[in-house]
Amino acid sequence: MVNYRVQWVQGGKKRTSAVSYDLPSAEDRKRTLEAEGAATDISIVKVQPGQ
């Protein structure tokens, strides 16, 4: 299984999701962050299981 995390910049600080997502869920989280408008440089990053 492939896992993903979402990374973004908020208030000048780089943030990374605390949980791992499958790709559709990561894309949904990215859309949510974009809609909130408080985050920039939002990206989805592939991670190893358990990472």
Secondary structure, DSSP 4 states (H G I P E B T S, - for coil): --EEEEEEEETTEEEE-SS-B-HHHHHHHHHHHHHH-SEEEEEEEEE-TT-
